[in-house]
Amino acid sequence: MPRSGITTASYIRIIDLEQHQERELEEDDVNKSWIQPPTRDSPQRLPSCSFGRHMIFICCVAAAFLLGGFGGVFLTTRWSASSESKGTPITFTSCKKPAVRREWRSLSRSEKLEYIQAVQCLRSKPSRLGLGHTLYDDFPYVHIHIGNDSHYTAAFLAWHRYFIHSYEGALRKDCGYTGHVAYWDWSLDWEDITQASVWDAELGFGGNGNKSDDSKSIHGYCVTSGPFANLEVPYVEKFSYPHCLSRDFAHGEDLACFSRATSPSSIETLLQVEDYMAFVLGVEDGPHLSIPRAVHGDFSTITAPADPVFFLHHTQLDRLWWRWQQVYPQRRLMEYSWKATYTKDPQAADLDDPIRVGGLAPDVLVRDIMNTESDVLCYRY
Ligand SMILES: [Cu+2]
């Protein structure tokens, strides 16, 4: 019997948390995934650089680039309710000395070890949501149950900004970490992201899945080296499916294809985008998806925060947004438009929309976190 993976999906017994019963993982469950990774069994590993419905968004981004020169307002007219009509950026009073988030490889040996130990510590703390898993597991849980609605909406960057902040809060308050979350600048590794220092077995998060390990995995193989070796992950998306932390690095053409969106020139192009919606889409469909597609395993599911590298990846995406905002801070620190949620008939996004992280941290409004140097956040890059 095949072990795991999409083509073998019908063999996986899962606990459906919504139906409260055990059943088989069906193809349809997997099709809800926002990555839809292939398996090693599929004849064609991935359609090379084209991804079904995501192509629509890529086309939107391309259109935005084109329209930019002629007044990109056309694209956002329907969703333009909130951004500039709400006036100038708010001045914050209590953020006097913002924390500076740093790139992973700039951390000293002891700083890296302190970060890794704090992440491991989350596994020894009870769920803040009162669920039967650890504080570590609260994050993938909240990402699938709440954060998923932010994908392909105005809230994508904002929701994840606050989600990372909540994670940093847990590392510091629950696990005594004295530093700040770090980012992985994959544009420095884009020629082979599988060789990046974040995968180090001692001063990183472990490397590729181990093909000779037979334990239950998802979309890859168990990570058996490093500080997160044989880490037990309770969920795959909304389902109970205890398995090991899994990865299966892409290689060859696939890897080259995925890595393109993380190259320095791609990032520079992205930072030139004028319009907020086009920028968010460009980040989400570009580098945001590249890394999960290259890593596979848990990272390629919506419970991706089960892989600790998720947070370094998303902090880098947050840094891109910060850099984009810093180009025209007066305007962009309050620029927020498009649709509010990923539903059939969504409302226009508004700066007064709530950001909820299910009790991991207090609810806030989008306007509270647009500026990283707000009283709520207080950090910079
Ligand atoms: Cu997400």
Residues whose N, C-alpha, C, O or C-beta is under 5 A from the ligand:
A	BS01	CU	none
